[in-house]
Amino acid sequence: MGRKRLELAAVKEYLDEHYTEKIALDYLSEHFFINKFYLSKIFKETYGTTVNNYLISKRITRAKQLLCFTDMTVDEVGVAVGMGDANYFSRMFRKVEGISPREYRKQW
């Protein structure tokens, strides 16, 4: 595995551990000393998705667990997964899952 791929693995690991925080591509680029355009390109080539979509996917996956196994409100779930704006959370959830967080919870 080349140096860049190792760095990319470190970036992915960072995203996996910090997905509840606000993470900008600029920050990742500075933190890992990788040009942000290059980072975007190799992340997509390697993982088949953009950094942002990867983050959203991690957050929605966690949100689904919280919706099913806790009695947190939908707003609280949004905050817990790093999407503090309730409207944004609901919009992204619906975009990924095809239904709203409330509908998802009802199905369980």
Buried (B, 14 or more C-beta within 10 A) or exposed (E): EEEEEEBBEEBBEBBEEBBBEEBEBEBBBEEBEBEBEEBBEBBBEBBEEEBEBBBBBBBBEBBBEBBEEEEBEBBEBBBBBBBEEBEEBBEBBBEBBEEBBEEBBEEE
